[in-house]
Amino acid sequence: MKGISGVCINCKEIEKAYIRALQWYYFCCMRKFDILEKVEIAAFAAEGKSLARVDNFVLFLDKAVPGDVADIQVTKLKKNFGEAKVLKYHSYSNLRTQPACQHFGTCGGCKWQHLGYDKQLEFKTQQVKDALEKIGKLEFPAISPIIGSSKIYEYRNRLDFTFCNSRWLTNEEVKSGLSFNQNVLGFHAPGRFDKVLAIEQCHLQAEPSNTIRNFARDYALEHGASFYDIRNQVGLLRQLVVRTTSTGEVMVIVWFNEEQKFNFMFLEALKSRFPEISSLVYTVNNKRNDSMGDLVMEIYSGKPYIEEEMEGLKFRVGPKSFYQTNSSQAYELYKVARDFAGLTGKEKVYDLYTGTGTIALFVAKMASKVIGVEYVEAAVEDAKLNAGLNGIGHTDFYAGDMKDVLNAGFIETHGKPDVVITDPPRAGMHEDVVRRIVEMGPQKVVYVSCNPATQARDLAWMDEVYRISKVQPVDMFPHTHHVENVVLLEKR
């Protein structure tokens, strides 16, 4: 077939044009709040959403599972896709399972609890594959079977709860017609910074987490303490953080908005009721945000830290310290990174975005030298402390913006690395950092990522010089769409 110019039109281009025309047609015909009956949910999409196709027009939904058949209502329309919500299910997918949590569907976490764990792992692997193929347009070997979590409940070692004087009511609570105390301690309702859902039992963290949270809430209510008003920035009690370790230690951090006598009554009550608390910490934060970098953490009782352990290595975790929130899976993740690095004891390793130095110290016994670089200065101090605690003397840690620290002078001083391990935040690496890695020319780059999409983008920037030789997904967060992915790059 020839176009107006007489040039043959590729069949794929015709197909794309046809689909675009259909999308435009349905976009023009469809209206916000339209109800579409008996629509089958087709697949999962990014960010844990599912999608339905109405004659090639895509609608994204929450809470549905591929194979569900439902009446849905359009809530938002854009040129090439829309969003919708489920009004009524006609039949349920055989992929569904019974959620364990009473708060499922209202709480913003654990959105995949209604999906069998094997299927969760399957969709996470597909997410990695799609990112490498569609975003990075990369060539890569077969993806290794994803490493699932040994625990799918009670796997987190940290939970942050918010005190709030504006309770989010569930549909059942609204329908009941009852009145509820507006003071709550729980998690923010999805999409609402000013509303908090009351949590009775969270299955993400083992005891004494739930008992501590409920005791703190009840004690505050009994003694008439004010819960924080997020909009007006008033109220005494602001946040409660519970941290635990695989060694059995517990840290509790209480955030107050101001100094009052009640603060010490509250802390003493926690100390008396829970002698298992290894470290009881508090801070006063009267800022308009919850950033903790500039806050002073005061030790009310116990140690100023708790300790995590991994292969005989000890890691001190302070109130501000970052540590992977799934301890057992962090061990699996670090083992993959170490295995991919293939260290023999002779290599110089750069560990970028080193945090508190967990990966750096974990691989140090197999390297001649490890140099860690991290943006957060307090994390670097923790890394140095942990190196000393474990008697590891051949590591150095530096703080600063990665793209500024990793300059020609730094590399000349410390020497070019044989291996680079990089574990950036969700946003991935700055393009200047990627360029610097390529310029340094290590034989291997081990890229650990919590976001396959930005990882794929960064890998595409390096594709001319490095080939992907191994891909290993690791599930750190069951019942969510999040997945860690480790990629080994080797010089072409």
Beta strands, then each sheet from edge to edge (+ up, - down):
strand 1: 35-44
strand 2: 50-54
strand 3: 57-61
strand 4: 69-77
strand 5: 81-91
strand 6: 158-164
strand 7: 184-188
strand 8: 196-198
strand 9: 237-244
strand 10: 250-256
strand 11: 279-284
strand 12: 298-302
strand 13: 306-310
strand 14: 313-317
strand 15: 348-352
strand 16: 369-374
strand 17: 395-399
strand 18: 419-422
strand 19: 444-449
strand 20: 466-474
strand 21: 484-491
sheet 1: 1+ 2- 3+ 5+ 4- 1+
sheet 2: 8+ 7- 6+ 9- 10+ 11+ 12-
sheet 3: 13+ 14-
sheet 4: 17+ 16+ 15+ 18+ 19+ 21- 20+
end
